Amino acid sequence: MGRKPKDDSYGKRNSQSPLALYLDRLCRERNISLRAASLAAGLGEATLGNIVRGYRHPDPATLRKIAIYFGLSEDALLEMAGHRTTNNNTSRPEINDPELRVYLLPDRINNLPRRDLNLLKDVLRHLMEENKS
């Protein structure tokens, strides 16, 4: 009885939550294992793996540690985990993609350095012009 192969270490389930998919992708993009990210965030070594595999639903304290470690919005993670819901009484549409919702939060955008903000605007202008064609 050995450890599961590395390919299986990010175990997939048919009904992964948006949060699980997001955390899985975040670790892959940063080239860090779920175990290493869990430990670095101050969680138990299997915590992130259990969340990604759907064996555990994270509580707000766990989400706070994850947010701090990854530099994410705690509110966005709480929303993805179902602990908070956005007010649907507003007339403006909501961003459907949870990852974009995290990246485009006003507090994150407002804290970008001027250079990065200008780069972001250039990219968005380019994408909008490209989609007009």
C-alpha positions as CSV (number, residue, x, y, z in Angstrom):
1,M,0.0,0.0,0.0
2,G,1.9,3.0,-1.3
3,R,0.9,6.5,-2.1
4,K,-1.3,7.2,-5.0
5,P,0.5,8.2,-8.2
6,K,1.2,11.9,-8.7
7,D,-1.3,12.2,-11.5
8,D,-4.0,11.2,-9.0
9,S,-2.8,13.6,-6.3
10,Y,-5.2,16.3,-7.6
11,G,-8.1,13.8,-7.5
12,K,-11.1,14.7,-9.7
13,R,-14.7,14.2,-8.9
14,N,-17.6,14.7,-11.3
15,S,-19.2,17.3,-9.1
16,Q,-16.3,19.5,-8.1
17,S,-17.4,22.9,-6.7
18,P,-16.3,26.2,-8.4
19,L,-14.0,26.7,-5.3
20,A,-12.4,23.2,-5.7
21,L,-11.8,23.8,-9.4
22,Y,-10.3,27.2,-8.7
23,L,-8.0,26.0,-5.9
24,D,-6.9,23.1,-8.1
25,R,-6.1,25.4,-11.0
26,L,-4.4,27.9,-8.8
27,C,-2.0,25.3,-7.4
28,R,-1.3,23.9,-10.8
29,E,-0.6,27.4,-12.3
30,R,1.8,28.1,-9.4
31,N,3.4,24.7,-9.7
32,I,2.8,23.8,-6.0
33,S,1.3,20.7,-4.7
34,L,-2.0,20.8,-2.7
35,R,-0.1,19.4,0.3
36,A,2.6,22.1,0.1
37,A,0.1,24.9,-0.3
38,S,-1.9,23.5,2.7
39,L,1.1,23.6,4.9
40,A,2.3,27.0,3.7
41,A,-1.2,28.4,4.4
42,G,-1.0,27.1,7.9
43,L,-3.5,24.3,7.4
44,G,-3.3,20.6,7.9
45,E,-1.4,18.8,5.2
46,A,-4.4,17.2,3.6
47,T,-6.8,20.1,3.9
48,L,-6.6,21.6,0.4
49,G,-6.6,18.1,-1.2
50,N,-9.7,17.2,0.7
51,I,-11.4,20.4,-0.4
52,V,-10.5,19.8,-4.0
53,R,-11.6,16.2,-3.9
54,G,-14.9,17.3,-2.3
55,Y,-14.3,15.4,0.9
56,R,-14.4,18.6,3.0
57,H,-16.3,21.8,2.8
58,P,-14.1,24.7,4.1
59,D,-15.2,26.9,7.0
60,P,-14.6,30.6,6.9
61,A,-11.4,30.4,9.0
62,T,-9.9,27.9,6.6
63,L,-10.9,30.2,3.6
64,R,-9.3,33.2,5.4
65,K,-5.9,31.3,5.6
66,I,-6.2,30.2,1.9
67,A,-7.0,33.8,0.9
68,I,-4.0,35.2,2.8
69,Y,-1.6,32.6,1.5
70,F,-2.6,33.0,-2.2
71,G,-3.2,36.8,-1.9
72,L,-6.9,36.5,-2.8
73,S,-10.1,38.2,-1.7
74,E,-11.6,36.4,1.3
75,D,-15.0,37.6,0.3
76,A,-14.7,36.0,-3.1
77,L,-13.6,32.6,-1.6
78,L,-16.5,32.8,0.9
79,E,-18.9,33.4,-2.0
80,M,-17.4,30.5,-4.1
81,A,-17.8,28.2,-1.0
82,G,-21.4,29.2,-0.6
83,H,-20.9,31.1,2.7
84,R,-22.0,34.4,1.2
85,T,-24.2,35.2,-1.7
86,T,-24.1,38.3,-3.8
87,N,-27.1,40.7,-3.8
88,N,-29.0,39.7,-7.0
89,N,-31.3,42.8,-6.6
90,T,-28.8,44.9,-8.5
91,S,-29.4,45.8,-12.1
92,R,-25.9,45.2,-13.3
93,P,-24.9,41.8,-14.5
94,E,-22.5,39.6,-12.5
95,I,-19.3,38.1,-13.8
96,N,-20.0,34.3,-14.2
97,D,-16.4,33.1,-14.1
98,P,-15.3,32.8,-10.4
99,E,-11.7,33.3,-11.2
100,L,-12.4,36.5,-13.1
101,R,-14.7,37.6,-10.3
102,V,-11.7,37.3,-7.9
103,Y,-9.3,39.1,-10.2
104,L,-11.7,41.9,-11.0
105,L,-12.7,42.8,-7.5
106,P,-12.6,46.6,-7.0
107,D,-10.1,46.3,-4.1
108,R,-7.7,44.3,-6.2
109,I,-8.0,46.6,-9.2
110,N,-7.7,49.7,-7.1
111,N,-4.5,48.4,-5.5
112,L,-2.7,47.7,-8.7
113,P,0.3,49.9,-9.5
114,R,-0.3,52.5,-12.2
115,R,1.8,50.5,-14.8
116,D,-0.1,47.3,-14.2
117,L,-3.4,49.1,-14.3
118,N,-2.5,50.6,-17.7
119,L,-1.4,47.2,-19.0
120,L,-4.8,45.7,-17.9
121,K,-6.7,48.5,-19.6
122,D,-4.6,47.9,-22.8
123,V,-5.4,44.2,-22.8
124,L,-9.1,44.8,-22.2
125,R,-9.3,47.4,-24.9
126,H,-7.6,45.0,-27.3
127,L,-10.0,42.1,-26.4
128,M,-13.0,44.3,-26.8
129,E,-11.9,45.6,-30.2
130,E,-11.1,42.0,-31.3
131,N,-14.5,40.8,-30.3
132,K,-16.2,43.6,-32.4
133,S,-14.7,42.1,-35.6
